[in-house]
Amino acid sequence: MTTNIRRLIVMALPIVAFALMSSAAMAQSYSGNWPMTVTKSQYANGKYCVALTDDGSDGWPHSGGAVLVPETGTYPGIFQVIDGLLTVNIPAPAGANLEFLLYTARANNGHIGKGVYNLAYGGFNDSGVLVFGEKGGC
């Protein structure tokens, strides 16, 4: 009987350790301020800051509100991380119309990598290279 209990404990320890490591990885959050740099764009080259609130409110475990804070004002939007891709969608006023600023980058375990910037506005588009800095950098 004691031998069986020892075997059970020996087998259970790695399973418990794995479960704890998995939950720690899942606990990674994208909440915070993230600096972004856009290059190779026709109109949007520069440094920006996006504030993300990772509360799962937009249909995915890592999703929620996003606020772009350029020098010209503050624009609210949403973000989602789906299958390792972060998408930030910011609607912004453009005269009587609305344009959409889209930021897409690789994301994993609470870290955001390089990606693509895109402006969608009627028949007009602009795109560029996107690089995220370290969380808390703006």
Backbone as CSV, one residue per row, in Angstrom:
resi,resn,N_x,N_y,N_z,CA_x,CA_y,CA_z,C_x,C_y,C_z
1,MET,0.816,-1.185,0.000,0.000,0.000,0.000,0.870,1.264,0.000
2,THR,1.883,1.283,0.856,2.777,2.424,0.919,3.505,2.613,-0.397
3,THR,3.879,1.530,-1.040,4.559,1.597,-2.330,3.657,2.253,-3.367
4,ASN,2.376,1.914,-3.376,1.434,2.510,-4.322,1.257,4.005,-4.090
5,ILE,1.229,4.397,-2.828,1.091,5.822,-2.509,2.328,6.578,-2.968
6,ARG,3.499,6.004,-2.748,4.737,6.648,-3.189,4.747,6.801,-4.711
7,ARG,4.346,5.762,-5.428,4.285,5.829,-6.895,3.316,6.923,-7.340
8,LEU,2.170,6.994,-6.680,1.174,8.008,-7.027,1.740,9.408,-6.811
9,ILE,2.427,9.620,-5.712,3.025,10.924,-5.423,4.099,11.258,-6.448
10,VAL,4.941,10.300,-6.778,6.007,10.517,-7.755,5.418,10.865,-9.119
11,MET,4.312,10.209,-9.485,3.676,10.490,-10.777,2.916,11.819,-10.739
12,ALA,2.365,12.181,-9.597,1.548,13.388,-9.499,2.386,14.667,-9.489
13,LEU,3.581,14.624,-8.919,4.396,15.830,-8.814,4.692,16.474,-10.170
14,PRO,5.153,15.735,-11.182,5.392,16.380,-12.481,4.115,16.954,-13.104
15,ILE,2.989,16.273,-12.899,1.728,16.765,-13.448,1.338,18.079,-12.790
16,VAL,1.464,18.170,-11.481,1.151,19.406,-10.766,2.100,20.515,-11.193
17,ALA,3.385,20.214,-11.318,4.365,21.218,-11.750,4.031,21.730,-13.146
18,PHE,3.678,20.830,-14.060,3.308,21.231,-15.419,2.065,22.110,-15.396
19,ALA,1.077,21.760,-14.612,-0.156,22.543,-14.525,0.124,23.946,-14.008
20,LEU,0.984,24.064,-13.021,1.316,25.382,-12.486,2.072,26.217,-13.498
21,MET,2.997,25.602,-14.258,3.723,26.338,-15.284,2.775,26.796,-16.372
22,SER,1.830,25.976,-16.785,0.885,26.343,-17.832,0.020,27.503,-17.392
23,SER,-0.450,27.496,-16.147,-1.299,28.594,-15.700,-0.489,29.880,-15.570
24,ALA,0.781,29.782,-15.233,1.622,30.973,-15.167,1.803,31.568,-16.552
25,ALA,1.977,30.729,-17.569,2.120,31.223,-18.936,0.827,31.870,-19.410
26,MET,-0.309,31.283,-19.054,-1.590,31.842,-19.462,-1.854,33.180,-18.776
27,ALA,-1.237,33.392,-17.622,-1.488,34.606,-16.858,-0.791,35.823,-17.456
28,GLN,0.058,35.646,-18.466,0.735,36.767,-19.097,-0.297,37.739,-19.644
29,SER,-0.129,39.005,-19.355,-1.094,40.014,-19.761,-0.445,41.001,-20.730
30,TYR,-1.271,41.529,-21.614,-0.816,42.569,-22.535,-1.218,43.957,-22.042
31,SER,-1.823,44.040,-20.853,-2.223,45.340,-20.309,-1.002,46.207,-20.079
32,GLY,-1.119,47.468,-20.450,-0.043,48.416,-20.235,0.146,49.318,-21.438
33,ASN,1.110,50.224,-21.326,1.445,51.146,-22.407,2.591,50.584,-23.235
34,TRP,2.407,50.570,-24.543,3.386,50.006,-25.461,3.820,51.064,-26.476
35,PRO,5.121,51.377,-26.555,5.580,52.278,-27.611,5.588,51.544,-28.956
36,MET,5.229,52.270,-30.004,5.237,51.714,-31.359,5.984,52.681,-32.263
37,THR,6.749,52.139,-33.193,7.428,52.950,-34.194,7.022,52.455,-35.572
38,VAL,6.561,53.387,-36.410,6.176,53.073,-37.785,7.229,53.662,-38.714
39,THR,7.724,52.844,-39.640,8.678,53.294,-40.654,8.220,52.791,-42.021
40,LYS,8.808,53.348,-43.060,8.539,52.963,-44.454,7.080,53.173,-44.852
41,SER,6.420,54.094,-44.169,5.048,54.483,-44.493,5.109,55.788,-45.271
42,GLN,4.120,56.017,-46.110,4.096,57.261,-46.871,3.712,58.450,-45.983
43,TYR,2.804,58.215,-44.994,2.281,59.319,-44.206,2.420,59.185,-42.691
44,ALA,2.678,58.000,-42.172,2.562,57.795,-40.724,3.872,57.464,-40.019
45,ASN,5.014,57.715,-40.630,6.274,57.431,-39.950,6.337,58.204,-38.633
46,GLY,6.755,57.525,-37.580,6.880,58.208,-36.302,6.727,57.273,-35.131
47,LYS,6.745,57.876,-33.957,6.621,57.124,-32.704,5.236,57.387,-32.124
48,TYR,4.618,56.308,-31.618,3.277,56.369,-31.053,3.259,55.581,-29.754
49,CYS,2.152,55.680,-29.052,1.965,54.918,-27.829,0.545,54.356,-27.840
50,VAL,0.410,53.067,-27.528,-0.914,52.464,-27.418,-1.047,51.869,-26.018
51,ALA,-2.172,52.153,-25.382,-2.477,51.604,-24.059,-3.483,50.475,-24.241
52,LEU,-3.127,49.274,-23.795,-3.992,48.105,-23.921,-4.533,47.703,-22.551
53,THR,-5.806,47.293,-22.524,-6.432,46.774,-21.306,-6.868,45.353,-21.587
54,ASP,-6.096,44.395,-21.112,-6.303,42.970,-21.394,-7.291,42.394,-20.384
55,ASP,-8.584,42.457,-20.724,-9.609,41.959,-19.804,-10.535,40.916,-20.436
56,GLY,-10.222,40.470,-21.652,-11.029,39.445,-22.306,-12.393,39.919,-22.767
57,SER,-12.598,41.224,-22.861,-13.930,41.761,-23.153,-14.302,41.770,-24.631
58,ASP,-13.390,41.413,-25.525,-13.706,41.439,-26.949,-13.617,40.063,-27.589
59,GLY,-14.073,39.050,-26.868,-14.270,37.730,-27.451,-13.113,36.757,-27.388
60,TRP,-11.951,37.175,-26.959,-10.797,36.281,-26.863,-10.177,36.450,-25.488
61,PRO,-9.489,35.417,-24.986,-8.889,35.535,-23.653,-7.992,36.766,-23.514
62,HIS,-7.222,37.079,-24.548,-6.396,38.287,-24.543,-7.028,39.273,-25.518
63,SER,-7.876,40.134,-24.991,-8.544,41.148,-25.804,-9.061,42.226,-24.873
64,GLY,-9.453,43.349,-25.467,-10.012,44.427,-24.660,-9.855,45.769,-25.334
65,GLY,-9.871,46.793,-24.528,-9.780,48.153,-25.039,-8.362,48.531,-25.416
66,ALA,-8.269,49.425,-26.391,-6.987,49.968,-26.832,-7.161,51.464,-27.037
67,VAL,-6.177,52.225,-26.636,-6.223,53.673,-26.824,-4.907,54.100,-27.452
68,LEU,-5.009,54.692,-28.636,-3.833,55.244,-29.300,-3.655,56.668,-28.832
69,VAL,-2.443,57.018,-28.418,-2.186,58.351,-27.896,-1.113,59.031,-28.755
70,PRO,-1.503,59.498,-29.943,-0.535,60.280,-30.729,-0.518,61.722,-30.228
71,GLU,0.335,62.531,-30.789,0.423,63.926,-30.368,-0.865,64.687,-30.678
72,THR,-1.652,64.226,-31.634,-2.838,64.973,-32.065,-4.084,64.676,-31.254
73,GLY,-4.061,63.715,-30.352,-5.247,63.404,-29.561,-5.272,61.958,-29.136
74,THR,-6.375,61.554,-28.523,-6.521,60.195,-28.017,-7.668,59.516,-28.740
75,TYR,-7.427,58.323,-29.279,-8.450,57.593,-30.022,-8.654,56.212,-29.421
76,PRO,-9.895,55.867,-28.974,-10.149,54.538,-28.416,-10.444,53.512,-29.503
77,GLY,-10.118,52.256,-29.217,-10.399,51.155,-30.128,-10.378,49.844,-29.368
78,ILE,-10.077,48.752,-30.073,-10.018,47.432,-29.445,-8.757,46.704,-29.890
79,PHE,-8.402,45.667,-29.122,-7.329,44.775,-29.539,-7.736,43.343,-29.246
80,GLN,-7.135,42.424,-29.987,-7.321,40.989,-29.775,-6.017,40.283,-30.104
81,VAL,-5.719,39.215,-29.362,-4.615,38.325,-29.694,-5.244,36.992,-30.075
82,ILE,-5.051,36.609,-31.337,-5.634,35.380,-31.860,-4.521,34.573,-32.519
83,ASP,-4.307,33.368,-32.033,-3.314,32.463,-32.610,-1.943,33.124,-32.794
84,GLY,-1.503,33.855,-31.771,-0.172,34.457,-31.799,-0.071,35.755,-32.581
85,LEU,-1.205,36.313,-33.015,-1.192,37.599,-33.719,-1.996,38.631,-32.936
86,LEU,-1.370,39.756,-32.667,-2.036,40.882,-32.034,-2.584,41.774,-33.137
87,THR,-3.856,42.168,-33.001,-4.449,43.145,-33.910,-5.034,44.266,-33.072
88,VAL,-4.588,45.483,-33.343,-5.137,46.675,-32.703,-5.881,47.436,-33.787
89,ASN,-7.154,47.723,-33.545,-7.999,48.407,-34.514,-8.472,49.714,-33.883
90,ILE,-8.042,50.840,-34.474,-8.377,52.152,-33.943,-9.147,52.939,-34.998
91,PRO,-10.438,53.177,-34.779,-11.158,54.080,-35.679,-10.803,55.520,-35.319
92,ALA,-10.558,56.350,-36.324,-10.176,57.736,-36.071,-10.944,58.652,-37.027
93,PRO,-11.321,59.831,-36.553,-12.042,60.750,-37.434,-11.144,61.248,-38.564
94,ALA,-11.728,61.358,-39.741,-11.027,61.891,-40.909,-12.008,62.815,-41.628
95,GLY,-12.146,64.007,-41.106,-13.148,64.925,-41.653,-14.539,64.392,-41.336
96,ALA,-15.379,64.279,-42.348,-16.741,63.762,-42.155,-16.772,62.238,-42.189
97,ASN,-15.647,61.609,-42.458,-15.566,60.153,-42.578,-14.793,59.553,-41.418
98,LEU,-14.610,58.248,-41.501,-13.870,57.518,-40.476,-12.770,56.713,-41.158
99,GLU,-11.567,56.746,-40.602,-10.483,55.906,-41.090,-10.172,54.882,-40.013
100,PHE,-9.544,53.790,-40.405,-9.178,52.748,-39.449,-7.676,52.559,-39.470
101,LEU,-7.065,52.700,-38.306,-5.648,52.441,-38.129,-5.522,51.018,-37.612
102,LEU,-4.795,50.185,-38.325,-4.647,48.778,-37.971,-3.182,48.483,-37.683
103,TYR,-2.935,47.893,-36.545,-1.584,47.509,-36.141,-1.609,46.002,-35.875
104,THR,-0.808,45.258,-36.613,-0.787,43.801,-36.482,0.648,43.358,-36.235
105,ALA,0.847,42.504,-35.223,2.198,42.049,-34.896,2.142,40.677,-34.231
106,ARG,3.274,40.007,-34.225,3.379,38.731,-33.512,3.315,39.003,-32.011
107,ALA,2.597,38.131,-31.296,2.474,38.296,-29.842,2.510,36.926,-29.184
108,ASN,3.263,36.838,-28.068,3.390,35.561,-27.382,3.790,35.803,-25.929
109,ASN,3.081,35.173,-25.006,3.421,35.233,-23.575,3.594,36.649,-23.050
110,GLY,2.726,37.554,-23.457,2.787,38.918,-22.940,3.811,39.803,-23.608
111,HIS,4.444,39.349,-24.673,5.424,40.140,-25.415,4.900,40.378,-26.827
112,ILE,5.176,41.566,-27.368,4.745,41.907,-28.722,5.980,42.170,-29.570
113,GLY,5.999,41.614,-30.777,7.151,41.739,-31.664,6.930,42.733,-32.790
114,LYS,7.490,42.409,-33.946,7.399,43.269,-35.130,6.139,42.948,-35.908
115,GLY,5.725,43.903,-36.749,4.531,43.676,-37.525,4.333,44.699,-38.620
116,VAL,3.050,45.002,-38.878,2.663,45.842,-40.002,1.657,46.887,-39.536
117,TYR,1.832,48.105,-40.009,0.862,49.184,-39.821,0.078,49.320,-41.118
118,ASN,-1.238,49.592,-41.014,-2.042,49.827,-42.203,-3.112,50.855,-41.893
119,LEU,-3.295,51.795,-42.800,-4.367,52.775,-42.729,-5.384,52.411,-43.797
120,ALA,-6.627,52.217,-43.401,-7.708,51.929,-44.347,-8.675,53.107,-44.320
121,TYR,-8.822,53.756,-45.472,-9.678,54.930,-45.557,-10.261,55.000,-46.959
122,GLY,-11.501,54.530,-47.110,-12.122,54.525,-48.434,-11.259,53.758,-49.410
123,GLY,-10.939,54.350,-50.527,-10.074,53.717,-51.525,-8.603,53.989,-51.290
124,PHE,-8.276,54.706,-50.206,-6.898,55.073,-49.914,-6.313,54.133,-48.867
125,ASN,-5.107,53.687,-49.088,-4.410,52.848,-48.111,-2.982,53.330,-47.938
126,ASP,-2.463,53.124,-46.767,-1.066,53.407,-46.460,-0.599,52.289,-45.544
127,SER,0.627,51.856,-45.696,1.145,50.783,-44.838,2.598,51.047,-44.512
128,GLY,3.100,50.306,-43.527,4.485,50.467,-43.127,4.918,49.371,-42.181
129,VAL,6.177,49.420,-41.826,6.762,48.459,-40.896,6.480,48.948,-39.474
130,LEU,6.081,48.029,-38.608,5.716,48.345,-37.238,6.641,47.610,-36.279
131,VAL,7.159,48.318,-35.288,7.994,47.714,-34.258,7.465,48.182,-32.904
132,PHE,7.137,47.218,-32.036,6.722,47.526,-30.675,7.939,47.553,-29.779
133,GLY,7.948,48.494,-28.838,8.985,48.553,-27.823,8.549,47.750,-26.599
134,GLU,9.301,47.892,-25.516,9.006,47.191,-24.273,7.780,47.787,-23.582
135,LYS,6.987,46.914,-22.981,5.814,47.359,-22.231,6.247,48.359,-21.157
136,GLY,5.469,49.438,-21.022,5.775,50.473,-20.052,6.715,51.538,-20.583
137,GLY,7.086,51.466,-21.860,8.064,52.378,-22.427,7.522,53.715,-22.899
138,CYS,6.261,54.011,-22.637,5.735,55.332,-23.048,4.651,55.796,-22.075
